[in-house]
């Protein structure tokens, strides 16, 4: 969430600001300074399938209730699962893979890349190696 807030502040030209935030932990899901609503979906990884099922269920409930138009994520597995849930309800997905991914796409990114509307990488070599990705510079 910190990375996305930095991107919002640095870009300065978002025509519409976020109406809600999704975080993994309740401690991270405090409302924004503008009172923007936040939701905590929980933590999981590929080694915790039951936790992942819970995250997916919470994500489906939030996506069904909120019906986001666009989801922007720098993601981890919980946020990839939220992207999947939101996509099922018609949201466009913008995924910004981590700048630390120098040699390949993240595991979560490989999942989201299949249905993302826009998939951004932060190294030009990755955009050349992985069709369907775009390099627009270092974003986050």
C-alpha positions in Angstrom: 0.0 0.0 0.0 2.9 2.3 0.7 4.2 1.9 -2.8 0.8 2.7 -4.4 0.4 5.8 -2.2 3.8 6.9 -3.3 2.8 6.4 -6.9 -0.4 8.4 -6.4 1.5 11.3 -4.8 4.3 11.3 -7.4 2.2 11.1 -10.4 -0.1 13.9 -9.5 -2.4 13.4 -12.6 -4.9 10.8 -11.6 -8.3 11.9 -12.9 -10.1 9.9 -10.3 -8.6 9.0 -6.9 -9.1 5.6 -5.3 -12.4 5.1 -3.6 -11.1 2.2 -1.5 -7.9 0.4 -0.5 -7.3 -3.3 0.0 -4.6 -4.3 2.5 -3.5 -7.7 3.8 -3.5 -6.9 7.5 -5.9 -4.9 9.6 -3.0 -2.8 10.9 -2.3 -1.7 7.3 -5.9 -0.9 6.6 -6.3 2.3 8.4 -8.4 4.8 6.5 -6.5 7.2 4.2 -6.0 10.8 5.3 -9.0 11.7 3.1 -11.1 9.1 4.9 -10.9 6.5 2.0 -12.3 3.2 3.1 -10.0 0.3 3.5 -10.5 -3.5 3.8 -8.2 -6.2 5.2 -8.3 -9.5 3.4 -5.6 -11.4 5.3 -2.2 -12.9 4.6 -1.4 -16.1 2.6 1.2 -17.6 0.4 1.5 -20.7 -1.8 2.3 -22.8 1.2 -0.9 -21.9 3.1 -3.8 -23.1 0.9 -6.4 -22.8 3.6 -5.4 -19.2 4.3 -5.5 -18.5 0.6 -9.0 -19.9 0.4 -10.0 -17.5 3.2 -8.4 -14.6 1.4 -10.2 -15.5 -1.8 -13.5 -15.7 -0.1 -13.1 -12.3 1.6 -12.0 -10.9 -1.7 -15.0 -12.2 -3.5 -17.3 -10.7 -0.9 -15.6 -7.3 -1.1 -15.5 -7.4 -4.9 -19.2 -8.4 -5.1 -20.2 -5.6 -2.7 -17.9 -2.8 -4.0 -17.8 -3.7 -7.8 -14.6 -1.8 -8.5 -14.1 -0.6 -12.1 -10.3 -0.7 -12.0 -7.9 -2.3 -9.6 -4.2 -1.2 -9.5 -1.9 -3.4 -7.6 1.8 -3.9 -6.9 0.7 -7.2 -5.4 1.5 -10.2 -3.5 -0.6 -13.5 -3.5 -3.4 -12.0 -1.4 -3.7 -9.0 -3.7 -3.5 -11.3 -6.8 -6.4 -13.2 -5.4 -8.3 -9.9 -4.9 -7.5 -9.0 -8.5 -9.0 -12.3 -9.6 -12.1 -11.7 -7.6 -12.5 -8.2 -8.9 -12.0 -9.4 -12.5 -14.8 -11.9 -12.1 -17.0 -8.9 -11.4 -15.8 -7.0 -14.5 -13.0 -4.9 -13.1 -10.0 -3.9 -15.3 -6.7 -5.0 -13.7 -3.5 -3.0 -13.8 -0.6 -4.9 -12.3 2.7 -3.3 -11.5 5.3 -6.0 -10.9 7.9 -5.3 -8.3 11.1 -3.5 -9.3 12.9 -6.2 -7.4 11.9 -8.7 -10.1 15.0 -8.4 -12.3 15.2 -11.8 -13.8 11.6 -12.7 -14.2 8.0 -12.0 -13.3 6.9 -12.6 -9.7 4.8 -15.8 -8.9 1.8 -13.6 -8.2 2.4 -11.7 -11.4 2.4 -14.9 -13.4 -1.1 -15.6 -12.1 -2.4 -12.2 -12.8 -0.7 -11.8 -16.2 -3.3 -14.2 -17.6 -6.2 -11.8 -17.1 -4.7 -8.4 -16.4 -5.8 -5.5 -18.7 -2.4 -3.9 -18.3 0.7 -5.6 -16.9 3.7 -3.4 -16.2 7.2 -4.5 -15.5 10.0 -2.2 -14.3 12.9 -3.5 -16.4 12.9 -3.1 -20.2 14.5 -6.5 -20.6 11.5 -8.2 -18.9 9.1 -6.5 -21.4 11.2 -7.9 -24.2 11.2 -11.4 -22.7 7.6 -11.6 -21.7 4.9 -10.9 -24.3 1.9 -9.0 -23.1 3.9 -6.9 -20.6 4.9 -3.3 -20.9 7.8 -1.2 -19.6 6.9 2.4 -18.9 9.9 3.2 -16.7 10.5 2.6 -13.0 7.1 3.2 -11.5 7.4 2.3 -7.8 
